[in-house]
Amino acid sequence: MSEGHSVDRDSALWLERLRRGHPRHDETVAKLHDVLLRIAHHELSRRGRQLKSIGGPEYDDLAQQAADDALVKILGKLDEFRGASRFTTWAYKFVIFEVSGRVARHAWRTHPPGHQELDFERLPDSVAPRAGDRLEQREQLRTLSSAIGELTHRQREVFVAIALNNVSIDLMAIRLGTNRNAIYKNLFDARRNLRARMAAAGHPVLEEDAA
């Protein structure tokens, strides 16, 4: 943990008991998993509009997978907890990221965003189509949707999460186990590729942002 942050007693207990070899390790791991599972269910419920085709056992399995993967990541990153927040607040971010990623992948796999789903106001300025007649806008969005599908897996994952699902760059960095600069690079490359595809198809695009 970095200097300057004092860890509250509850967080210190979580960290101590989650360490292998502690007599209450298994009990604490199970307790944390239960907490993560509740958060996963809550987050999935909040994102229900994006999961119209999922229900019953599949819905529960999605929550279980998110909690399982978040738990593994948390246990592997205990030494990275810096005490800037409560341990549970820090841990919640992992499961929220897992849910966010699964929802985005499910939504893309079952129903890639087309001209009805892509919202001009939610897209980065550099790839959002300019105002024009509705026919031209629909064609621009069809091209954009197709171009998103041709991004690399990582570029698409980052772009869909940040541009379409409003996931913050910081949270995305935590979820993918990387840093802000790497996420910025993935997003920059995705936007550059989308601009190139739009331009090649004859659609006007805004000039690339500086930075």
C-alpha positions as CSV (number, residue, x, y, z in Angstrom):
1,M,0.0,0.0,0.0
2,S,1.2,3.5,-0.8
3,E,2.2,6.0,1.9
4,G,-0.3,8.6,2.9
5,H,-3.3,6.3,3.3
6,S,-4.3,4.7,6.6
7,V,-6.3,1.5,6.2
8,D,-9.5,1.4,8.2
9,R,-9.9,-1.5,10.6
10,D,-12.6,-3.3,8.6
11,S,-10.5,-3.1,5.5
12,A,-7.5,-4.4,7.4
13,L,-9.5,-7.3,8.6
14,W,-10.6,-8.2,5.1
15,L,-7.0,-8.1,3.8
16,E,-5.6,-10.1,6.8
17,R,-8.3,-12.8,6.5
18,L,-8.1,-13.1,2.7
19,R,-4.4,-14.0,2.9
20,R,-3.7,-17.7,2.4
21,G,-2.8,-19.4,5.6
22,H,-5.1,-17.4,7.8
23,P,-7.4,-19.7,9.8
24,R,-10.5,-17.8,8.5
25,H,-9.3,-17.6,4.9
26,D,-11.9,-19.9,3.4
27,E,-14.7,-18.4,5.4
28,T,-13.7,-14.9,4.4
29,V,-13.4,-15.8,0.7
30,A,-16.9,-17.3,0.8
31,K,-18.2,-14.2,2.5
32,L,-16.6,-11.9,-0.1
33,H,-18.0,-14.1,-2.9
34,D,-21.5,-13.7,-1.4
35,V,-21.1,-9.9,-1.4
36,L,-19.8,-9.9,-4.9
37,L,-22.7,-12.1,-6.1
38,R,-25.2,-9.7,-4.6
39,I,-23.6,-6.7,-6.3
40,A,-23.5,-8.7,-9.6
41,H,-27.2,-9.4,-9.4
42,H,-27.9,-5.7,-8.5
43,E,-25.8,-4.5,-11.4
44,L,-27.4,-6.9,-13.9
45,S,-30.8,-5.8,-12.7
46,R,-29.8,-2.2,-13.3
47,R,-28.8,-3.1,-16.8
48,G,-31.8,-5.2,-17.5
49,R,-32.7,-3.2,-20.6
50,Q,-29.6,-4.5,-22.3
51,L,-30.3,-8.1,-21.3
52,K,-33.8,-8.6,-22.7
53,S,-33.1,-12.1,-24.0
54,I,-31.6,-13.4,-20.8
55,G,-33.5,-14.8,-17.8
56,G,-33.7,-17.6,-15.3
57,P,-30.7,-19.9,-15.0
58,E,-28.7,-18.0,-17.7
59,Y,-29.2,-14.7,-15.8
60,D,-28.0,-16.4,-12.6
61,D,-25.1,-18.0,-14.3
62,L,-24.0,-14.6,-15.7
63,A,-24.0,-13.2,-12.2
64,Q,-22.1,-16.2,-10.9
65,Q,-19.5,-15.9,-13.5
66,A,-19.0,-12.2,-12.9
67,A,-18.7,-12.8,-9.1
68,D,-16.3,-15.7,-9.7
69,D,-14.0,-13.8,-12.0
70,A,-14.0,-10.7,-9.8
71,L,-13.1,-12.8,-6.8
72,V,-10.1,-14.3,-8.6
73,K,-8.9,-10.9,-9.7
74,I,-9.3,-9.4,-6.2
75,L,-7.4,-12.2,-4.5
76,G,-4.6,-11.7,-7.0
77,K,-4.4,-8.0,-6.4
78,L,-4.6,-7.7,-2.6
79,D,-1.2,-6.1,-2.6
80,E,-2.4,-3.4,-4.9
81,F,-5.1,-2.2,-2.4
82,R,-3.9,1.3,-1.4
83,G,-6.4,2.2,1.3
84,A,-7.8,5.3,-0.6
85,S,-11.3,3.8,0.0
86,R,-12.8,1.0,2.0
87,F,-11.8,-2.4,0.9
88,T,-15.4,-3.3,-0.1
89,T,-15.7,-0.2,-2.2
90,W,-12.5,-1.1,-4.0
91,A,-13.7,-4.7,-4.5
92,Y,-17.1,-3.7,-5.9
93,K,-15.4,-2.1,-8.9
94,F,-14.1,-5.5,-10.0
95,V,-17.5,-7.1,-10.1
96,I,-19.1,-4.1,-11.7
97,F,-16.4,-4.3,-14.5
98,E,-17.1,-8.0,-14.9
99,V,-20.8,-7.4,-15.3
100,S,-20.2,-4.4,-17.6
101,G,-18.0,-6.5,-19.9
102,R,-20.4,-9.4,-20.0
103,V,-23.4,-7.2,-20.7
104,A,-21.5,-5.4,-23.5
105,R,-20.4,-8.7,-25.1
106,H,-23.8,-10.2,-24.8
107,A,-25.5,-7.1,-26.3
108,W,-23.0,-7.0,-29.2
109,R,-23.2,-10.8,-29.8
110,T,-27.0,-11.0,-29.8
111,H,-27.8,-7.6,-31.3
112,P,-24.9,-5.5,-32.7
113,P,-25.9,-1.8,-32.5
114,G,-27.4,-0.6,-35.7
115,H,-28.9,2.7,-36.8
116,Q,-31.7,2.5,-34.2
117,E,-29.4,1.7,-31.3
118,L,-26.4,4.0,-31.9
119,D,-27.2,7.4,-30.3
120,F,-25.5,10.4,-31.9
121,E,-25.1,12.1,-28.5
122,R,-23.4,9.1,-26.9
123,L,-20.7,8.6,-29.6
124,P,-17.4,10.4,-29.4
125,D,-17.5,13.7,-31.3
126,S,-14.9,12.5,-33.8
127,V,-17.0,9.6,-35.1
128,A,-20.5,10.9,-34.6
129,P,-22.1,11.8,-38.0
130,R,-22.9,15.4,-38.7
131,A,-26.4,16.7,-38.9
132,G,-28.0,15.9,-42.3
133,D,-31.0,14.3,-43.7
134,R,-32.3,11.2,-42.0
135,L,-31.5,8.9,-45.0
136,E,-27.8,10.0,-44.9
137,Q,-27.6,9.6,-41.2
138,R,-29.0,6.0,-41.3
139,E,-26.4,5.1,-43.9
140,Q,-23.7,6.6,-41.8
141,L,-24.8,4.6,-38.8
142,R,-24.9,1.4,-40.8
143,T,-21.3,2.0,-41.9
144,L,-20.3,2.9,-38.4
145,S,-21.9,-0.2,-36.9
146,S,-20.1,-2.4,-39.5
147,A,-16.8,-0.6,-38.8
148,I,-17.1,-1.3,-35.1
149,G,-17.5,-5.0,-35.8
150,E,-14.2,-4.9,-37.7
151,L,-12.2,-3.5,-34.8
152,T,-9.8,-5.8,-32.9
153,H,-11.3,-7.5,-29.9
154,R,-9.6,-5.2,-27.5
155,Q,-10.4,-2.0,-29.4
156,R,-14.1,-3.0,-29.7
157,E,-14.3,-4.0,-26.0
158,V,-12.9,-0.6,-25.0
159,F,-14.9,1.4,-27.5
160,V,-18.2,-0.3,-26.7
161,A,-17.7,0.0,-22.9
162,I,-16.6,3.6,-22.9
163,A,-18.5,5.1,-25.9
164,L,-21.7,3.1,-25.7
165,N,-21.9,1.9,-22.1
166,N,-20.5,5.0,-20.4
167,V,-17.8,3.0,-18.4
168,S,-15.1,5.3,-17.2
169,I,-11.5,4.9,-18.4
170,D,-10.3,4.4,-14.9
171,L,-12.7,1.6,-14.2
172,M,-11.9,0.0,-17.6
173,A,-8.2,0.1,-16.7
174,I,-8.9,-1.8,-13.5
175,R,-11.1,-4.4,-15.2
176,L,-8.6,-5.1,-17.9
177,G,-5.6,-5.1,-15.5
178,T,-3.9,-2.3,-17.3
179,N,-3.4,1.5,-17.0
180,R,-5.1,4.7,-18.3
181,N,-2.5,5.2,-21.0
182,A,-3.1,1.7,-22.5
183,I,-6.9,2.3,-22.5
184,Y,-6.4,5.7,-24.1
185,K,-4.3,4.1,-26.8
186,N,-7.0,1.4,-27.5
187,L,-9.7,4.1,-27.7
188,F,-7.5,6.3,-29.9
189,D,-6.8,3.4,-32.3
190,A,-10.5,2.4,-32.4
191,R,-11.6,6.0,-33.2
192,R,-8.8,6.4,-35.8
193,N,-9.9,3.2,-37.5
194,L,-13.6,4.2,-37.4
195,R,-12.7,7.6,-38.9
196,A,-10.8,5.9,-41.7
197,R,-13.6,3.5,-42.5
198,M,-16.2,6.4,-42.5
199,A,-14.0,8.5,-44.7
200,A,-13.4,5.5,-47.1
201,A,-17.2,5.1,-47.4
202,G,-17.6,8.7,-48.3
203,H,-19.1,9.9,-45.1
204,P,-17.8,13.2,-43.6
205,V,-16.1,13.0,-40.3
206,L,-14.8,15.6,-37.9
207,E,-11.1,16.3,-37.7
208,E,-9.2,14.1,-35.2
209,D,-8.8,15.5,-31.8
210,A,-5.5,16.8,-30.7
211,A,-3.9,14.7,-27.9
